[in-house]
Amino acid sequence: MNCFEDLRQYLQLDKSQRYDFLAERLGSQVEEISIETQGRTDKHLLLNLQGEQEDNLWFSAHYDVFGEALGATDNSAAVLSLLHAVKDYRRNTKRPQSVTAVFFDAEEDGYKASGVKKDWQQGSDAFVKQLRSSQLFDGFSSLINFEVLSKGPFETYLTSTKDRIVNDEKLTKYVNSTLDQLGIVYNTVEESPRSDHVNFLLQGLPATVLARRDKKSWAHLHTVKDDISTVDGSCLEENIKVMVELMRNMRREL
């Protein structure tokens, strides 16, 4: 089944079923990580694929959604693209780069039902703060986070949020060079939306974010209209191509 058809099936599931869907397809090596946060239990999924290089490049996407939204653009398109990229990379008998894929819970937590902002990304915030000193982070080199990858041109970012937290310059240049090598059009802009990579940056860990911008799709974020119609299937296949290339070439380029 291709990524777009997987996404169509995935969007019919509730949150717990989506978690099970991902865990099953990631296979027996997946780690299920539960963390108590703000009086609830956040459930993250993590898969490590060991390669020849010990330094470990992390990739992330959040699988939770806002309220009753279906979350096709935010953030299921990125989640299913990363899932398929991991499956493709895992087929390599000789992997040049060690890769960790993490699917975060509770990225959307921090908003009240009214939409009044509190804190963002409570799930990854607790994840990094509680686990950074554990063996889980042994070999960690940097993180590339994927957000709203449904339609439109790619965007890379110099900073994140209105606070202008600086994304890792070397890592962002690596993403840019990968897109250049693949002949893919993208825009580099000043400020990204806030997402899970920010919690890594705040702890002094190199991170950046890759997204796509489409005004019509973005207009439906956090609403019930964020459905399969906001997603371009050809963009999903391009996402996968980019992700696998990032996984393969990190050691050579960084």
Salt bridges, closest charged atoms under 4 A:
GLU5 OE1 - ARG8 NE 3.51
ASP6 OD2 - HIS84 NE2 2.79
GLU24 OE1 - ARG25 NH1 3.92
ASP42 OD1 - ARG40 NE 2.66
GLU52 OE2 - LYS94 NZ 3.90
GLU52 OE1 - ARG251 NH2 3.70
ASP64 OD1 - HIS62 ND1 3.00
ASP74 OD1 - HIS62 NE2 3.10
ASP74 OD2 - HIS222 NE2 3.29
ASP88 OD1 - ARG91 NH1 2.44
ASP105 OD1 - LYS15 NZ 2.67
GLU107 OE1 - HIS62 NE2 3.25
GLU108 OE2 - HIS62 NE2 3.98
GLU108 OE1 - HIS222 NE2 3.02
ASP109 OD2 - ARG40 NE 3.70
ASP125 OD1 - LYS129 NZ 3.25
GLU147 OE2 - HIS62 NE2 3.13
GLU155 OE2 - ARG213 NE 2.69
GLU169 OE2 - LYS173 NZ 3.34
GLU190 OE2 - ARG164 NH1 3.78
GLU191 OE1 - ARG164 NE 3.33
GLU238 OE1 - ARG212 NH2 2.77
GLU245 OE1 - ARG248 NH1 3.98
GLU253 OE2 - ARG252 NE 3.23
